[in-house]
Amino acid sequence: MHAVALAATDGMLSFELTIATEVFGDHPRYDFAVCGSHAVRVGRFLLEPDHGLDRLARAGTVIVPGWADVDAAPPADLVDAVRAAHSRGARVASLCTGAFVLAAAGLLDGLRATTHWAHTGVLAARYPRVTVDPDVLYVDNGSVLTSAGKAAAMDLCLHLVRADHGPAAANDVARRLVVPPHRAGGQAQFVTTPVPTRDDHPLASLLPWITARLDRPLTVEDLARQANMSSRHLGRHFRSATGTTPLRWLLTQRIRRAQELLENTDSGIDAIAEAVGMGTATTLRRHFNRTVGVPPDTYRRTFRSQ
């Protein structure tokens, strides 16, 4: 049996920890154990580990769940145990902000990695030798894997089962847990572009005006005219507020609206393309695939509201 050890420490996130337990703890092909140096506080719960952290070195796979406070340094004993396990040949996978432990252990140096989109900037700034990709669900570097947040942790765990025992085994787990059996790691994290929240912000009235007219052809000049400012001034406000250009923000809103229509309506791709101002299904498919990472039809099958 393949030994899987979950590395537990105070402050870990219960959702990611539970995902790993559900996937590997109830699987007949895995010998699953929770490992920690002492009783662990996980949110409102107190978890009693099965073994100490030294057990990580005997595992074939080590799972490191995320924790809530990414500003705090990971416990030194946890970092040392994860590093030692990897040096002895263990495959190490982090879920959500567990990537900070792997980075602290030096396992991500020179590699591509991801974490929850809200913390990718912090991870990149703190560990400049890591190539942080904020736009994927998970990254598989062979013996080191990282996932984005929450549901992406499930995607990575199923990916591990698929790699170990094939698609049928992963599908069985997904069916038991009532989740999609496969989402490619390269899919985007489906993050909506941020918008200003202050009523007195120069873009506060413009952005709702834009989103109410996504079915129309809009240029930067149209937006600047509506905002009563020059195109250059508009661009500066957009970059300050959203981190991107007016047209890139507009494209993201069109894609997000297309996602909503794919999830919640039976409209065809041509009709959705027209409704979001893309004009043709070909144009929608090109931009959607480039932005989201999968074609619209695949997105609909995966995310369609039941």
N, C-alpha and C positions, 0 to 999 in steps of 0.2 A: 504494500500500500504506500502511496505517496504521502509523506508527512508534511502537513501544513501547520505552521506555527503563526499565531496572531500575536503580535507584539503589543502589549497593553501598558498604558501608563496613565496617570491622573490627567484629567482634562480632555480625554479623547472623545470624539463625537460618537454618540450612540448609534446613529443611523448607519454610518459606514461600518462600524464594528459589527452591528447586527447583520448587515448584508453579507460580510465575509463568513459569519457564523452560519447563516442560512444556506449559503452556497456550498461551503466545504464541510460544515459540521454535520450535516445530515446526508452526506454523500458516501455510499459504500466503498468507493475507491480511494477515499482520503482518510488519513489518520490525523484528525484535527485537534489542536490543543491551543488554549489561551495561555500566554506566557507573560509574566510580569514579576517585578521584584517584591511586590507587596499587594495587598488588597487595593484595588483601583477604583477611584471615584469617577464614574462616567455619567455626567449630568446628575440626574436624581437617583442614580442607581449605584450600588456598591458591588463591584465584580471581584470575585475571588479567583485568581489565576490557577490553572492546573499545574503549572510548573514555573520555575524561575526563568529569567532571561537567558541563562546559559543554555537552555533547551533549544534556542534558536539555531545554534550551531549544528544541531542534529537534524534540522528540517531540510526538506527538499525545496520548499517554498516558504518564504517569510512574508506575511502581510502586515503592513504598517498603516493603520487607519489614521484619519486626520484628527486634529484637535482644534479647539475653538480659538485659542490665543496664539496667533502666529507671531506676535511680537515677543513672546517669551522664547528663550533658547531651549531647544529640546534637551531632555535629561541626558546627562553625559553617559550614564550606564546603558540607556537605550541606544544611543548613537554607537557606542562601542560594541554592543551586542549585535546590532544590525551589520556593522562593518565586518565584524569577525565572521558572522554567518555567511556573508557574501564572499569573503576571502576563502572560505572553505567549500565554496561551490554552490551555495544556495541561490535560488532565484528569488529576488526581492522585488515586491510590488507595493507601491504606496497608493492609498485611496485618498483623494481630495488633498488636504493640506499635509498629509503624511509625507508628501514630497520634500517638506522642509527637513525631515529627519534624514532622508536619503541624501539630500544636498549637504547637510552638516557632516555626514559620514564620508563625503567625497565621492559617493557612488555616481553622482550625476555630472561630474566634471567632464567637459568635452562632449556631453551627450545632449540630445534633444529631450525635453521633458515638459510636463504640463501640471497644472493644479487647478483649483477652482478659479474661474475667471476673475473674481474679485481680489485675488491674492497673487496673480501672475506678476504684476508689477513689483510687488515686494520681493518675491522669490528671485526675479531677475536682478534687482538692485543689490540684494544681499549676497547673491552667489553669481557673480559675473562670468564665471567659467561655465555656467549652465546655459544652454540655448533654450529659453522658455518659449513655448508655443501656446498662446492663449486661445487658439481657435480650433482645438481638437478635443475629442472625448477622452482618448488615452494614447499613450506612446509606448510601443514595445521595442526595447533595445536588446531583446534576447534575455539576458540574465537580470536586467533592471527594467522595471515597468512603472509608469506613473499614470494616474487618471485624473480627470477633472472632478468636479464636485458631485455629491449626491447620486443621482441616477447613473452618472458615468462610472461610478464605482461598481455598480452592478454590471455594466457593460464590460469592464475590465475583468471582473471575476468570471463572467461567462466566457470571455476570451481565453482565460487560463484553462478552464475546463475543456474548451474546444481544442486548444493546443495539446492538452494532455491526452484526451480520450476521444476526440472527434466531434463532429457536428451533432450526431445523434444524442450523445451524452449531454452536451450543452443544451440542446433542445428539450430534453427531458427535465433538466433543472428549470429552464425558463417556463415550461408548461406548469410545473409544480408551483412556481412563484408567481405565475400569471403576469409575465413580463415579455417584451419582444425578445426573440431568441438571438437576434444579432443586429448590432449597429456598428458599422465600420468605425475604427478608431479615428479616421481622418475626418469624420463629420464635425461640423462646427458645433460649438456649445450653445448656439441659438440664443445669443445675448442681444437684447434690444439696445440700440444706441441710446445713451443717456440724453436727457433733455433738461433744461433749466427748470428749477422748481420755484424760484422767486418770481412773484408777480411783477416786480419792477425791472426784471431783466429785459434788455433790448429785444430778445427773441421770444419773450413769453407769449406774445399774441401772434407772432408769425408762425411758430411751429404748429399750433392747432390749425391755423389757416391752411398750411401746406397739407397736413394729414387729411383734411376734409376735401382735398382736391387731388388726391393721388391718381385719379383716373385721367387727369388732364396733362398735356405737355407743359412742363414748367422749365424755365431757364433761370440762370442766376440773375439775369436782368429782371425777370418777373418778380423774383423774391426780393431783390433789392428795392424795386419800385414799391412793392407792398409794405416793406419795412421802412420806406422813406429814408434810405441811406444809399451810399455808393456801393458798387459791387465789391470793391476792395475792403471797405469798412465792414460790410456784411461777412466777408470771408474771415476777417479777424475775429468777429464775435462768434462765428461758428467754431473756429478752431479753439477758442478759449472755452466755450461752453461744452462742446461735444468731442473735441479732439480730432475733428475731421473737417472736410470741406462741405459746402452746402450741397453740391451734387452727390457726393458720397453719402451724406446723411439722407438725402432724398431717396437714393437708390436703396439704402437699408430699410427705410420705411416702406417702400414698395414691396421689397422682399418679405418684410414682416407681415404686411397685409396679405400677401399671397399665401404665406404660411397659415394665417387665420382662415382664409377661404378654403385652403386644402384640408384643414382640420375639421371645419364645421359645415361645409356645404358639399353638394353634389355637382357643383359647376365644373364644366370641362376646362381644360388648360387654356383653350382659346379665349373663353369667357373671362377667366381669371386674369389672363394677360391684359385684356382690354380694361378690366376693372381696376387694375393697378398701374395703368399707364405704360405698360410695356409694348402694347401694340399687337405683337404676334406671339404665338406659342414658342416659336423658335428663339425669339429674343428673351422671353421669360426663362426658358430652359437654360440658355447660356448663362445668364446672370445668376439664376438660382443655384445652378450647379457650382458656379465659381464661388459664390458667397457662402452657401450652406454646406456644400461638399457632397450632396447627393441630388439626383434629379427630382423634380416635383412629384412624379408618380411614386417614387420610392419614399419620399417624405410622407405623402398621404397615407400609404400603406402602414407606415410605422407609427405615425402620430395622430391619425384620424380619430376624433372623439367617437367613442362607442355609443 
